[in-house]
Amino acid sequence: MTDRIILPLTDGRWIALSPDDFQQALEQGKRLMPQERANRQDDEKPQWLPVREVARLCNISETFLYDEIRLKRIRSRQFGRAVRIHRDFVEHQTGDLIGNDGKDE
């Protein structure tokens, strides 16, 4: 009997590979991983940020943020007792600040 490495597939089937084929598959995976991680770099950022961090990033007070959340002007979500603000709000606010280049028109 020859040696085979048996691997389960996500659909419930199994695949049997020779040790050489398995080694080649691992090497191909190593070459592909850095590219995949670079593509997912934005996905690794948290989607929901704490109010304190948003206040610091946008240079506004936490009280103002909580008032805006209460008035439903800012997209937020509550995780237990913790209130989080969606990352899009921060990107929009910092984008506006950067887009104006500090010039008042």
N, C-alpha and C positions, 0 to 999 in steps of 0.2 A: 504494500500500500504506500502511495506517495504522500508526502507531507502537504497538507493544504491548510490555508488559513481561512476559516469560515467567518463571514461578516454578515450581520443582519442589515437589511435595507429598511428604509422608512415605511415602505408599503407592505411589510410583513414577509417579504421573500428573503432568501439567503443567497449569498454569493461565495463561491470557493475560489481562492486565488493561490497560486504557487507562491512560495516565499520571494522569488525574484519579481513576480508581478506586483506583489504587495509592496516590496521595497521601492519599485518604480513609482507606484501610486503615491507613496509617502513623499518621495522626492518631488513629484509634480505638485503635490499639495503645498509643500514648503515654498516652492517658487510662486505659487498663486496667492498665498496668504498675505504677503506685504501689499499687493495690489488691492486685495479685497478690504484690508484694514484701512487703507488710504481712502477708499471709496465710502467707507462707513464712518469716517471720522466725525462728520456732522451728526450722524445718528447717535453717537455715543454721548453727546451733550444732553444734559437733562432737559426735558420738555417743560417741566414745571419748576420754577425757582422760588425760594423763600422770599417773603416780603422784604426782609432786611437786606438781602443781596440785591433785589431789584431797586430798592431805595438808594443803595450805594452806587449801583451802576448808572442809574438815571439822575443821580444827584437831586433827589426829592425826598421829602420826609415820609416816614412810615405811616404817620397819621393821615397824610394826604392820600396815600395809597389805600389804606383801609376805608376811608370815606368814599373813594371812587369805586372800590369793590362793592361797598354797601349800596351805592347808587347804580350798580351794574354797568358802569362805564368801562371797566377793565375786566377782561376775561380771567376768571379765577376758578379754583377748585379747592375743596377742603378735603384733606387727607387726615382723618381723625380730628385732632384739634388744630393741626397745622394748615394754614392757608398758603396756597401756592399760586403764583401768577405765571401765565404761559410765556414761554421764551419769545414768542412773536412780538409781544408788547415791548419787551426790552429792545429787540432788534429794530422795531419801528421807531422807538424813541431815540435810540442812539444813532440810527440812520438819519433821522431828521436833524439831529445836532451836527452830525458830520456833513450832511448834504448842504447845510447853510454855510459851512466854512466859517462860522462865527460872525457872519455879516448880518446886520439888521437892515432890512429893506423897507 
